[in-house]
Amino acid sequence: MMNERLQSLMTSNVITLTPEDTLGQARALFLEKRIHHLPIIEGKILVGMVTSWDIFKLGKSAEEYNDIRIYDVMTRKLATLEPDSHLGAAAEVLMQHLFHAIPIVNDQHELVGIVTTYDLLKYEFGKEYPDNLDKFVPENML
């Protein structure tokens, strides 16, 4: 089941920022887009990652984030996979390192996608329960 390629599951239209952007901008994207991971790029090259946890653990006020550049807090050493890697490889990396997202890069280290734990869970759920259960979700969320 986990032999499919990441390119079939990854999000290709990735929301990103640059090292020169601020944590205020990151915070706004996290809230507006309801995401938790922002790959940081220079041109198309992946250079880091900022997460909602990175912001939370700083314990700063919302106003203070506007004065902090992403390059000051971004994680630079990242686990990455290529689009033709298997879903099982992503699951292994996520579980082994307790990550929640893996940037997907090509041979030139250009960002081409991202895979999150939610993506894998949604994929596996869809395999186990192929019927469309969307009609039940709003009722159960009340």
Summary of the structure (lengths in Angstrom):
residues: 142
radius of gyration: 16.4
end to end distance: 33.1
largest distance: 48.0
contacts: 399
relative contact order: 0.21
helix: 39%
strand: 23%
